[in-house]
Amino acid sequence: MVTDRIRFLHCADIHLDSPFGGRSLKNYTEMRRIDVWKTFESIIRLAEDERMDFILVCGDLYEHDYASRATIQRVGSLFERLTIPVVVLPGNHDPYVANSWYKTWNWPGNVVILNHEKPSVMLDGVNTFIHGVGFSAFRQDTPDLSMIPRPFSNCFNIFMLHGTLDMNFSSRPFNPVSSGELADLGYDYYALGHFHNRKTDFRLKNAANPGSPEPLGFDETGDHGVFLVTMERDENGKKALDIREINLAQKRYVWLDLDMAAVRSQEEASARLGELLCSLDPGQDLPRVILKGRTPLAVDCEALKKPWTEDFPWLQILDETRDCYDYGAISSEQNLKGAFTREMLQRLKDCEDNGDEEQAKILSAALDLGIEALEKGRIDARFDGGLFKGSDRERRLI
């Protein structure tokens, strides 16, 4: 039988006043900032409607370099209308530095800012102990976990962390820790923040990261929102954890691939693009379309997207098509192009025989770029095969 229960809202990485596209995309920036505010206000309403016991904000509530006095006043007013504690942990975008709003603003009495000076709080009303490891500088290396207090046997114990869990970022560390290190601390729930995509499948089973409630870029696809967490303790002292995912985002970033291999005209390309876009929600979706495949067609991307900008004003089209080359014919030429092509085709065959798909991808791109350079005296900047720059699909904003 359950004798004790707490319910709380876990969010992180809201990034109020994020610059988004900056001055070059002023209207876009304003739109997305409004979206972030709408989502933040939805978080407050959700906590009220669900009668949460408290809220955890696990870092990057706002952008230190951009947040205005009006923003902090608005945040404080929203927190003040709540009748429950709000526990905030500073992150690497809003660290607890000398001129931090966390230090200089008169926050409502129900708001607790955890920091290196006061890293813990006991919420007596709900029998919950919370300890946080956040940021007191814009960059921090491995935290000293030897100083973390042991959990209380008669309480619910929560560890808040803005940082990286089980990830090797030796060149760019942000409070890196491992599941084993956190497990040894013995807390009941590890409330994480820092990475903007939702994750609950850590090796440490009672750790969870809700991600950014409003996605901030094309590297943050999928659903976004917050966690509603329930922790229970039975008469024998055994504790149980339940995490409910709640989607709140105003917008959704969407990647689409448009195969241009069989497209013969700009008009046909436009029709194909329309077929792709018709499955999206103009009020929510922000699409980025990647043109793929080999084609002799020189696509005018601006003209291609023009018919669709009324529904999708921020539509992006990236041209990653490749020119059509007859490598069989080129390989028979008795010149530098022929010798280069023969060598590359042989290496590609070796990769095929060995099942080395990754190396084959590199060699295929190198063949295309090499022939283009030999024929044109330059390499078209539109295409690099995804080899020489970080992929937005794989990157995670931090």
N, C-alpha and C positions, 0 to 999 in steps of 0.2 A: 504494500500500500504506500502511495506517495504521501510523505509527511511534509515536504518542503519543495517549493517550486519558484523559479524566477523566469521572467520573460523579458528579453531586451532586444533592441534594434542595433545591429552592427553595420556601420557604413564606413567608408574611407574614400580618400582621393576625389573629393568634390571639386576642388580647384576653382573656387569662385574668383571671378575676374581674370580667368585665363586669357592670354593674348590671342590665342587661336592664330588666325592668319596675319595679325598685325595690321599696320596702316594700309598695306597694299590691298587688303580685303576687309575694309572697314565695315561694310554692310553684313558680311558673313560673320565677322567677329561679334557685332552687336546681336545678331540673331542667335548665335550659339551661346553667348553670355546669358541672354534671356532664357534660353532652354535650360541652362545649368541652374538658374534661379528657380525656374518652375519645378525642376526635379528636386531641388533642395527643399522647397516649400512642401512638395509631396511627401518628403521624408518626415517632416514635422507633423503633417496631418496623419500620416500612417501611424506614427508613434502614439498620437492621441486616440485615433480610432481603435487601434488594437490594444490600448491601455497597457502599454509597455511599462516595465518597472524603471528602466533607465535606457539611455542611448550611449553607445560607444562610437566615437569618431576617431578612426585609427590613422590620422595623419593627413596632411595636405588639404585641410579645410578650405584654405584660400591661397592665393599667390602672393607671397611676401612683397615682390617687386612691383605689383600692380594693384593690390587691394587698397581701396580708398577708405577714408573715415566713414563715408556714407555706407559702404559695404559692411564694415564691422558693426556699425550702429544697427543696420538692418538684421544682421545675424544675431546680435545680442537681443534684439526685440523678439525675434522668432523663438530663441531659446527661453527667454523670460516668460513667454506665455505658457510654457510647459510647466506642469506641476511635478515633474520627475527630474532626477539628476541627469546632466549631460557631461560625460567624461570625454575630454578632448586630449589627444596626443599629438604634439607637433611633429610634422614630417620634414622631409628635406626641402620642400617648397615653402613651408611656413615654419622654419625652425625657431626655437626659443632663444633668439639672439637679443642683444641689448635693445634694439629698436623694434622688437616684435610687438605686434598688437596684443599678443598674449600677455606681455609685461606691462604695456602702457595703457591698455583699455580697462575700464571699470566694468568687468563682466558681472552678469546677474549672479545672485547667490547660489543658484542651482547648477552653475557651470564650474566644473573642476578641470583645471589645466594641469595635466601631469608633466613633469619636467625633471631635469637632473637634480634640482633642488628639493622637489617634492614629487618623487616618482610613484607614490602609492596613495590609495585612498580606501577607507573602509566605509561602505554604504550600510550603515547599521540597520536601516529600515528594511532592507532586503537580505541582510546577512551575507553580504558579498564583499570580498576583498579583491581589489584590482591593482595590479602593478604594471607600469608602462615603461618601455624603452623606445624613446623617440629621438628627436634630433635637437641638439643645442648648437649646431653649426650646419652649413649647407652640405658638408660631406663628412661622413664618419666611417671609420673602419670597424673591425670586429668588436662588438660590445663585450664588456667584462661581466660575464654571467655569474661569476663567483660572488658578486655582491647582491644578487637577487634574493630577497627574503623567501623563506620556505612558506608554502601554503599553510593555511589554518585548517585543522582537521574538522572543525565544526562549522565551516563556512563554504560557500561557493567561491572558488578561486579562479580569477581570470587574468591572463597575461596578455597585455596589448603590445604589439610590435609593429613599427613601421620599418620594414627592411626586407631582406631577401632570405628565403628559406630554401635550403637544399639546392642552391644555385652557385656555380663557380664564376664569380665576377672579380677575379683577382686584380684586374686593371681598373675597375670602377666599383669599388665596394660601397654598399649602402647598408650598414648594420647586418652583415651576412652571418647567418647561424644555420645549424643543421637540426634536423628532426631529433637526432639523438641528444643533442645538447638541450633542446627545449624539453624533451620527454623527461630528462633527469631532474628538471625543476619540479615536476609533479603537479602542475596546475590542471584544472578541470577543462579549461577552454583557452585556446590561443587565438586571439582576435588579431588578424593581420591586416596590413595595408601596405601600399607602395606600388604594386603592379596593378594595371588597370583592367585586367580581364579576370573574371570570376574563376575561383579555383577552390575545390573542396577535396581533391584527391591527393593530398600530400601523404607522404609516408607516415607522418604524425597524424593519426586519424581524427584527433580532436582539435585540429588546426584548420582555419578557413580564412579565405580572403575574398571579400565581396566584389572587389574591383571597383572601378569608378561607376557611380550610379548613372551618370550621363557620359556616354563615350566622347572622347576628345579628339579622335582622329581615325584614319583608315586602318590603323593597326589595332583598333579596338572594336572588332566586329562582334556580332552575336548579341545576346540579351544582356542588359545591364540594369542594376538596381541595388537592392540591399538584402541583408539577411535578417529574418526574425528568428531569434534563437530561444529555445526553451531548455532549461536545465532542471532536472528533478532529482530528488533524493528520497529513497524509500526508508522504511523504519529500521533497516539494517545498515543504513549509511551508504548504500550503493547508489551511484549517480548515473543518470542517463542524459543524453544530449540529442536534441533534435534541431535541425537547421532548415528553415523554410526560405526558399529563394523568391523574392518579390521583384518583378520587373517594373521599372518606373521611368525609363528613359523616354525623352521626347523625340529623339532622332536615332537613326540606325545607319551606320556606315556599311555600304554594300559593294563588294567587288563582283564584276561581271566580265567574262571573257567572250569576245566576239571573233569567231574564226573567219578570217578573210580569204582563206585558200580558194574558195569557189566563187568569190565575189568579183564581178566583172566591171562594176561601175560605181560611182559615188551614190547614185540613186538607190542601187541595190543595197549598198552598205547602210544607207539611211533607213531603208525598210527593215533590214535585219536588226538594226539598233532599236527601232520601235518595237519589234517583237520582244526584245529583251526587256525593255523598260516597262512594257504593259503589265508585267507581273508585280511591279513595285507600287508602293504607296507614296504618292507625291507629297503628302503631308508629313511623312516620317522619314522616308529613305533618302540618303545622300549617296548617289551611285558614282563609282569610278569604273569606267569600262576600259579594258585592255584589248587592243586589237592584236590578234595573234595570227600565226601562219605565214606561209610564203605567198606573195602576190606581186605582180608587176604593177599594180595600181598605186599611184601616188595619192594618198588620201589627204584631203584637207580636213583636219580634225575640227577646226572652228566651224566650217560650213556643215560638217556632219552633225554636230550637236545643236546647231541653231534652231531647227524645228522643234526641239524638245526642251528648250530652256524655259518656256513658260511654266511647264509642270515641274521641271527640275533645273532651277536657276543656277545651282552649284554643280551641275554635271561636269565630271572630268573625263576626258578621253586621252589615253596614252597609247601611242603607236609603237608597238613592239613587233611589227611585221618584218619579215625578211624578204630580200629580193629573191627572185626565182633564178637559180643558176643550174645549168646542165653540167653537173660535175663529171659525168661520164665523158662528155665531149671535151671539157676543159682538161681532163687528165691525159688526153691523147695529144695535147699540144706539146711541142718540143721547145718549151721555154720555161721561164721561172714559175709562171702560174701553173703550168702543167706539172712540173716537178713538185711544187708545193702541194697541189691537189692530190697527186698520187701518194705522197707520203702521208697526208692526213687521212685519206680514205683507207690506207692500210692500217693506220693506228685505230681508226674507228672500227674496222673489221676485227682487230685484236680485242678491242673492248667488248664487242658483241659476242665473240667467242668466249670471253672470260666472264661475261655477265656483269661488267662494270658500267652500270648505267650512269653513275655520277661523272666518271671520267669521260664517257661518251658525250654527255651534255656539254662539258667544257670544250672538248675537241670540236664538236659540231659548231658551237658558237665561234671558236677560233678560226675554223675553216671559212665561215661566212664573212667574218670580219677581215680575214687575210685577203680573200679574193676581192672584197670591196675596196680595200686599201690599194691593192695592186691595179685594179681597174680604174678607180676614181682618184687615186692619190690622196684619199682621206677616208676617215671612218665616220659614217653618219651617226651623230650623237643620239638619235632617237632610240638606238638599240644597242644594248650591251649584253644581251642574253641573261640579264639578272646576275652576272658573275662578278661585276666590278663595283657594285654598290649594295648596301644593305637592303634587303627586301622588306617593304612595309608590311607584308603579310606575316612575316616572321618576327619583326621587331616589336618590342613592347615599351611604350613610353613609361619613363620613370621620373 
